[in-house]
């Protein structure tokens, strides 16, 4: 039985999941256009950040105005706020402002962190207290976790999913304003969709799936060959399962049917998909290397020796494999015959690396083509009406696709273009004649909503 309230995440899930993946393409992302991208180097021992151009890994000479303290891990970015987050070695949150290069610290005694799909940062401190940072403002959850988590996943509903280890693992669903929910889980490596609407656990003889706010929340898919790792496609439509034997499984997350088996050279462990759904990286069991899988053809392509770290290897800018070999960080172009090396940073392997959809020259915006079909509201309408903002993005193609899917399910969606340099493309519902009318429509969504009035910004 579906949860009676229509969550913001449920609304967006309805939109995204109405896009069907092509069976041979492993769940391609909504936009095929690669955004501008850079590779950010965060100094593990402390110091200034460096920005490199892809694919040649050229230093951009971007002027960093601040110095990092010693770091433990790179966390991710909230590009709408132009912030990059890292975990400090002193258990603090460290933020880099991409606009001015300044470095700031947040909170203290932080042990675990995750960035949600909408850029919200969640932290868990020494006392198991959860803090949510939205638009640079920290807010504490009322309830605490029962213990330090093994895994954290953020959702589009401002909720946090935490897996607590023990004799029997426990999944905790925590939110600022709802009672805590608890579910027993088997042991095994876990992964969540980009939107946090589904969690999968590799439980040896089965893959166990957890879906928030549905009844029953748990279901399982029988798996032969000893399931060892799981990951989802970029869109969340496909589930990939690595096994100790018999290759890689690709499963339809809605029908639970195995779509195909991809042959591998040997036993496989952890999986890591790229943000555009074309490539899947496989960590061979007990081997310091990475296997590259082309999901468009469903085939194993190559192996590269590398350390499997929390930051690398990854695929960036749609086709550039970034990995650590010895003391260096190396880039390979996966779309060129032989997958040649395109760039190298000597001595970079000891630092932390984070690909971001941003460049110093272009920011995060993409140019809108003259024949764009984005449903953009006119400036005259924007200036006098009230909207419900449901999303914002620096990628106009992504915003346009989302607005179109919202329209297809009967919602009055459009995209408002940026008025100032650095503003996002806003996906909105409306316009409405008054704030009262907009608020009445927003209350039907069943979640807090954001009123946007362009003439008051």
BELJONOR-V578188 format. One record per residue. N is the residue number from 0. RES is the residue in three letters. PHI is phi as a letter, one per 40 degrees, with the letter a starting at -180 (* if undefined). NEAR is the number of other C-alpha atoms within 8 Angstrom. D_LAST is the distance of its C-alpha to the last C-alpha in whole Angstrom. Layout:
N & RES & PHI & NEAR & D_LAST
N & RES & PHI & NEAR & D_LAST
This chain:
0 & UNK & * & 5 & 41
1 & UNK & c & 6 & 38
2 & UNK & d & 8 & 36
3 & UNK & c & 4 & 35
4 & UNK & c & 6 & 31
5 & UNK & c & 10 & 29
6 & UNK & c & 10 & 27
7 & UNK & d & 11 & 24
8 & UNK & c & 11 & 26
9 & UNK & c & 8 & 29
10 & UNK & c & 9 & 26
11 & UNK & c & 8 & 25
12 & UNK & c & 10 & 29
13 & UNK & d & 8 & 30
14 & UNK & c & 12 & 28
15 & UNK & c & 10 & 29
16 & UNK & c & 9 & 33
17 & UNK & c & 7 & 33
18 & UNK & c & 6 & 33
19 & UNK & c & 7 & 37
20 & UNK & c & 9 & 38
21 & UNK & c & 8 & 41
22 & UNK & d & 7 & 44
23 & UNK & c & 8 & 45
24 & UNK & b & 13 & 42
25 & UNK & g & 14 & 41
26 & UNK & g & 15 & 37
27 & UNK & c & 14 & 35
28 & UNK & c & 10 & 32
29 & UNK & c & 7 & 29
30 & UNK & b & 9 & 29
31 & UNK & c & 7 & 32
32 & UNK & c & 5 & 30
33 & UNK & c & 7 & 30
34 & UNK & c & 11 & 27
35 & UNK & d & 13 & 27
36 & UNK & a & 13 & 29
37 & UNK & b & 13 & 30
38 & UNK & b & 13 & 32
39 & UNK & c & 12 & 31
40 & UNK & b & 12 & 34
41 & UNK & b & 14 & 34
42 & UNK & c & 13 & 37
43 & UNK & c & 11 & 39
44 & UNK & c & 8 & 41
45 & UNK & h & 11 & 38
46 & UNK & h & 10 & 37
47 & UNK & c & 11 & 34
48 & UNK & c & 11 & 32
49 & UNK & b & 12 & 33
50 & UNK & b & 12 & 32
51 & UNK & b & 12 & 34
52 & UNK & c & 13 & 34
53 & UNK & c & 11 & 35
54 & UNK & c & 10 & 38
55 & UNK & c & 9 & 40
56 & UNK & f & 13 & 38
57 & UNK & c & 8 & 38
58 & UNK & c & 9 & 36
59 & UNK & c & 9 & 33
60 & UNK & f & 6 & 34
61 & UNK & c & 8 & 30
62 & UNK & c & 5 & 30
63 & UNK & c & 11 & 29
64 & UNK & c & 9 & 29
65 & UNK & b & 9 & 30
66 & UNK & b & 11 & 33
67 & UNK & c & 13 & 33
68 & UNK & c & 9 & 36
69 & UNK & d & 12 & 38
70 & UNK & b & 15 & 37
71 & UNK & b & 9 & 38
72 & UNK & a & 11 & 36
73 & UNK & c & 13 & 33
74 & UNK & b & 11 & 31
75 & UNK & i & 9 & 28
76 & UNK & b & 11 & 24
77 & UNK & b & 11 & 21
78 & UNK & c & 12 & 19
79 & UNK & c & 11 & 16
80 & UNK & c & 6 & 16
81 & UNK & f & 10 & 18
82 & UNK & b & 12 & 21
83 & UNK & b & 13 & 25
84 & UNK & b & 12 & 27
85 & UNK & b & 13 & 31
86 & UNK & c & 14 & 33
87 & UNK & c & 13 & 35
88 & UNK & c & 9 & 39
89 & UNK & c & 8 & 38
90 & UNK & g & 10 & 37
91 & UNK & b & 13 & 33
92 & UNK & c & 13 & 30
93 & UNK & b & 13 & 29
94 & UNK & b & 12 & 26
95 & UNK & b & 11 & 25
96 & UNK & c & 11 & 22
97 & UNK & c & 9 & 22
98 & UNK & c & 5 & 20
99 & UNK & b & 7 & 22
100 & UNK & g & 11 & 25
101 & UNK & c & 11 & 25
102 & UNK & b & 12 & 27
103 & UNK & b & 7 & 26
104 & UNK & b & 8 & 28
105 & UNK & b & 8 & 27
106 & UNK & f & 7 & 30
107 & UNK & a & 9 & 34
108 & UNK & f & 9 & 37
109 & UNK & c & 13 & 35
110 & UNK & b & 10 & 37
111 & UNK & b & 10 & 36
112 & UNK & a & 12 & 32
113 & UNK & a & 11 & 30
114 & UNK & b & 14 & 27
115 & UNK & c & 14 & 26
116 & UNK & c & 11 & 25
117 & UNK & b & 7 & 21
118 & UNK & g & 11 & 21
119 & UNK & c & 14 & 22
120 & UNK & c & 11 & 25
121 & UNK & b & 14 & 28
122 & UNK & b & 13 & 31
123 & UNK & b & 14 & 34
124 & UNK & c & 12 & 36
125 & UNK & d & 8 & 39
126 & UNK & c & 5 & 39
127 & UNK & g & 11 & 38
128 & UNK & c & 13 & 35
129 & UNK & c & 13 & 32
130 & UNK & b & 11 & 28
131 & UNK & b & 12 & 25
132 & UNK & b & 11 & 22
133 & UNK & b & 10 & 19
134 & UNK & f & 6 & 16
135 & UNK & g & 5 & 19
136 & UNK & b & 6 & 20
137 & UNK & c & 8 & 23
138 & UNK & b & 8 & 24
139 & UNK & c & 9 & 28
140 & UNK & c & 11 & 30
141 & UNK & c & 6 & 32
142 & UNK & c & 9 & 35
143 & UNK & b & 8 & 37
144 & UNK & c & 10 & 38
145 & UNK & c & 6 & 42
146 & UNK & a & 6 & 43
147 & UNK & c & 10 & 41
148 & UNK & c & 11 & 40
149 & UNK & c & 8 & 42
150 & UNK & b & 8 & 39
151 & UNK & b & 12 & 35
152 & UNK & b & 12 & 33
153 & UNK & c & 16 & 29
154 & UNK & b & 14 & 28
155 & UNK & c & 12 & 25
156 & UNK & c & 7 & 25
157 & UNK & f & 9 & 25
158 & UNK & b & 11 & 28
159 & UNK & b & 13 & 31
160 & UNK & b & 12 & 34
161 & UNK & b & 13 & 37
162 & UNK & b & 12 & 40
163 & UNK & b & 14 & 43
164 & UNK & c & 9 & 46
165 & UNK & i & 6 & 50
166 & UNK & d & 4 & 53
167 & UNK & b & 9 & 51
168 & UNK & c & 12 & 47
169 & UNK & b & 12 & 44
170 & UNK & b & 12 & 41
171 & UNK & b & 14 & 38
172 & UNK & b & 12 & 35
173 & UNK & b & 13 & 33
174 & UNK & a & 11 & 30
175 & UNK & c & 10 & 28
176 & UNK & b & 5 & 29
177 & UNK & b & 6 & 32
178 & UNK & c & 6 & 36
179 & UNK & c & 9 & 37
180 & UNK & b & 7 & 39
181 & UNK & b & 8 & 42
182 & UNK & a & 7 & 44
183 & UNK & c & 8 & 47
184 & UNK & b & 8 & 46
185 & UNK & c & 9 & 49
186 & UNK & c & 9 & 49
187 & UNK & h & 10 & 48
188 & UNK & c & 11 & 45
189 & UNK & b & 12 & 42
190 & UNK & a & 10 & 39
191 & UNK & b & 13 & 36
192 & UNK & c & 14 & 34
193 & UNK & d & 9 & 30
194 & UNK & c & 14 & 29
195 & UNK & g & 13 & 31
196 & UNK & c & 11 & 32
197 & UNK & a & 11 & 36
198 & UNK & b & 12 & 38
199 & UNK & b & 13 & 41
200 & UNK & b & 15 & 44
201 & UNK & c & 16 & 47
202 & UNK & b & 14 & 50
203 & UNK & g & 11 & 53
204 & UNK & c & 10 & 55
205 & UNK & a & 13 & 51
206 & UNK & b & 14 & 48
207 & UNK & c & 13 & 46
208 & UNK & b & 12 & 43
209 & UNK & b & 10 & 40
210 & UNK & b & 10 & 38
211 & UNK & c & 8 & 35
212 & UNK & g & 7 & 36
213 & UNK & b & 9 & 38
214 & UNK & b & 8 & 42
215 & UNK & c & 6 & 44
216 & UNK & c & 9 & 42
217 & UNK & b & 9 & 44
218 & UNK & a & 8 & 46
219 & UNK & b & 8 & 48
220 & UNK & b & 9 & 50
221 & UNK & c & 7 & 53
222 & UNK & b & 10 & 53
223 & UNK & c & 7 & 56
224 & UNK & g & 10 & 57
225 & UNK & g & 12 & 55
226 & UNK & c & 17 & 51
227 & UNK & b & 16 & 50
228 & UNK & a & 16 & 46
229 & UNK & b & 17 & 44
230 & UNK & a & 15 & 40
231 & UNK & b & 15 & 38
232 & UNK & c & 15 & 37
233 & UNK & d & 15 & 33
234 & UNK & c & 15 & 33
235 & UNK & g & 12 & 35
236 & UNK & c & 14 & 37
237 & UNK & b & 13 & 40
238 & UNK & b & 14 & 42
239 & UNK & b & 12 & 44
240 & UNK & b & 14 & 47
241 & UNK & c & 16 & 49
242 & UNK & b & 15 & 52
243 & UNK & c & 14 & 55
244 & UNK & a & 9 & 57
245 & UNK & g & 8 & 57
246 & UNK & g & 14 & 54
247 & UNK & b & 13 & 50
248 & UNK & c & 13 & 49
249 & UNK & b & 14 & 46
250 & UNK & b & 13 & 45
251 & UNK & c & 12 & 43
252 & UNK & c & 10 & 41
253 & UNK & c & 5 & 41
254 & UNK & c & 5 & 45
255 & UNK & g & 8 & 46
256 & UNK & c & 7 & 49
257 & UNK & c & 9 & 50
258 & UNK & c & 9 & 49
259 & UNK & a & 7 & 50
260 & UNK & b & 9 & 52
261 & UNK & b & 11 & 51
262 & UNK & c & 9 & 54
263 & UNK & b & 10 & 54
264 & UNK & c & 4 & 56
265 & UNK & a & 8 & 57
266 & UNK & c & 12 & 55
267 & UNK & b & 17 & 52
268 & UNK & b & 13 & 49
269 & UNK & c & 12 & 45
270 & UNK & b & 12 & 43
271 & UNK & a & 9 & 40
272 & UNK & c & 13 & 38
273 & UNK & c & 14 & 36
274 & UNK & c & 9 & 32
275 & UNK & b & 11 & 33
276 & UNK & g & 16 & 36
277 & UNK & c & 12 & 39
278 & UNK & b & 14 & 41
279 & UNK & b & 13 & 42
280 & UNK & b & 14 & 43
281 & UNK & b & 13 & 46
282 & UNK & c & 14 & 48
283 & UNK & c & 14 & 51
284 & UNK & c & 8 & 53
285 & UNK & g & 4 & 55
286 & UNK & b & 6 & 54
287 & UNK & c & 10 & 52
288 & UNK & a & 12 & 50
289 & UNK & b & 14 & 48
290 & UNK & c & 13 & 49
291 & UNK & b & 12 & 46
292 & UNK & b & 13 & 46
293 & UNK & c & 12 & 45
294 & UNK & c & 13 & 44
295 & UNK & c & 9 & 44
296 & UNK & b & 7 & 47
297 & UNK & g & 10 & 48
298 & UNK & a & 9 & 50
299 & UNK & c & 11 & 51
300 & UNK & b & 8 & 50
301 & UNK & a & 7 & 51
302 & UNK & b & 8 & 51
303 & UNK & b & 7 & 50
304 & UNK & c & 8 & 51
305 & UNK & a & 12 & 48
306 & UNK & c & 11 & 47
307 & UNK & c & 10 & 45
308 & UNK & b & 6 & 43
309 & UNK & c & 5 & 39
310 & UNK & b & 10 & 37
311 & UNK & b & 11 & 40
312 & UNK & c & 14 & 41
313 & UNK & a & 11 & 38
314 & UNK & b & 13 & 37
315 & UNK & b & 12 & 34
316 & UNK & f & 11 & 33
317 & UNK & g & 10 & 35
318 & UNK & a & 10 & 38
319 & UNK & b & 13 & 39
320 & UNK & c & 12 & 41
321 & UNK & b & 13 & 40
322 & UNK & a & 12 & 43
323 & UNK & b & 13 & 45
324 & UNK & b & 11 & 48
325 & UNK & g & 6 & 50
326 & UNK & c & 10 & 49
327 & UNK & b & 12 & 46
328 & UNK & b & 14 & 43
329 & UNK & b & 13 & 44
330 & UNK & b & 15 & 42
331 & UNK & b & 13 & 44
332 & UNK & c & 13 & 43
333 & UNK & c & 11 & 44
334 & UNK & c & 6 & 44
335 & UNK & b & 7 & 46
336 & UNK & d & 6 & 50
337 & UNK & g & 5 & 51
338 & UNK & f & 9 & 48
339 & UNK & c & 9 & 48
340 & UNK & c & 9 & 47
341 & UNK & b & 11 & 44
342 & UNK & a & 11 & 43
343 & UNK & a & 11 & 44
344 & UNK & b & 9 & 43
345 & UNK & c & 7 & 46
346 & UNK & g & 8 & 46
347 & UNK & c & 9 & 43
348 & UNK & c & 11 & 44
349 & UNK & c & 7 & 44
350 & UNK & c & 10 & 40
351 & UNK & b & 12 & 37
352 & UNK & b & 11 & 35
353 & UNK & a & 11 & 32
354 & UNK & c & 9 & 31
355 & UNK & b & 9 & 27
356 & UNK & c & 11 & 26
357 & UNK & a & 13 & 24
358 & UNK & b & 11 & 26
359 & UNK & c & 7 & 25
360 & UNK & c & 4 & 25
361 & UNK & b & 9 & 23
362 & UNK & g & 9 & 21
363 & UNK & b & 13 & 21
364 & UNK & c & 13 & 20
365 & UNK & b & 10 & 22
366 & UNK & c & 5 & 23
367 & UNK & c & 6 & 23
368 & UNK & c & 5 & 26
369 & UNK & c & 4 & 27
370 & UNK & c & 4 & 28
371 & UNK & d & 6 & 26
372 & UNK & b & 5 & 26
373 & UNK & c & 10 & 22
374 & UNK & c & 10 & 21
375 & UNK & c & 8 & 18
376 & UNK & c & 9 & 16
377 & UNK & c & 6 & 16
378 & UNK & c & 6 & 14
379 & UNK & c & 6 & 15
380 & UNK & c & 9 & 15
381 & UNK & d & 14 & 11
382 & UNK & c & 9 & 10
383 & UNK & b & 9 & 12
384 & UNK & b & 12 & 13
385 & UNK & b & 16 & 12
386 & UNK & b & 13 & 13
387 & UNK & b & 14 & 14
388 & UNK & c & 13 & 13
389 & UNK & b & 10 & 17
390 & UNK & a & 8 & 17
391 & UNK & a & 11 & 15
392 & UNK & a & 11 & 17
393 & UNK & c & 12 & 18
394 & UNK & b & 11 & 21
395 & UNK & c & 12 & 20
396 & UNK & c & 9 & 24
397 & UNK & c & 10 & 23
398 & UNK & c & 15 & 20
399 & UNK & c & 14 & 22
400 & UNK & c & 11 & 25
401 & UNK & c & 11 & 23
402 & UNK & c & 14 & 22
403 & UNK & c & 12 & 25
404 & UNK & c & 11 & 27
405 & UNK & c & 12 & 25
406 & UNK & c & 10 & 25
407 & UNK & c & 7 & 29
408 & UNK & b & 7 & 29
409 & UNK & g & 6 & 28
410 & UNK & c & 8 & 24
411 & UNK & c & 9 & 22
412 & UNK & c & 13 & 20
413 & UNK & a & 15 & 18
414 & UNK & b & 15 & 16
415 & UNK & c & 11 & 13
416 & UNK & c & 8 & 13
417 & UNK & c & 10 & 11
418 & UNK & c & 5 & 10
419 & UNK & b & 5 & 10
420 & UNK & d & 5 & 14
421 & UNK & g & 8 & 14
422 & UNK & c & 9 & 11
423 & UNK & c & 11 & 13
424 & UNK & c & 14 & 14
425 & UNK & c & 14 & 13
426 & UNK & c & 16 & 16
427 & UNK & b & 14 & 15
428 & UNK & b & 12 & 17
429 & UNK & h & 11 & 17
430 & UNK & c & 11 & 16
431 & UNK & b & 10 & 17
432 & UNK & c & 8 & 18
433 & UNK & a & 8 & 16
434 & UNK & c & 9 & 15
435 & UNK & c & 6 & 18
436 & UNK & c & 9 & 20
437 & UNK & c & 15 & 17
438 & UNK & c & 9 & 18
439 & UNK & c & 8 & 22
440 & UNK & c & 8 & 21
441 & UNK & c & 12 & 20
442 & UNK & c & 10 & 23
443 & UNK & c & 6 & 25
444 & UNK & c & 10 & 24
445 & UNK & g & 10 & 26
446 & UNK & a & 9 & 23
447 & UNK & d & 6 & 20
448 & UNK & b & 9 & 17
449 & UNK & b & 7 & 13
450 & UNK & c & 11 & 11
451 & UNK & b & 8 & 8
452 & UNK & b & 12 & 7
453 & UNK & d & 10 & 5
454 & UNK & c & 7 & 6
455 & UNK & b & 4 & 4
456 & UNK & c & 4 & 0
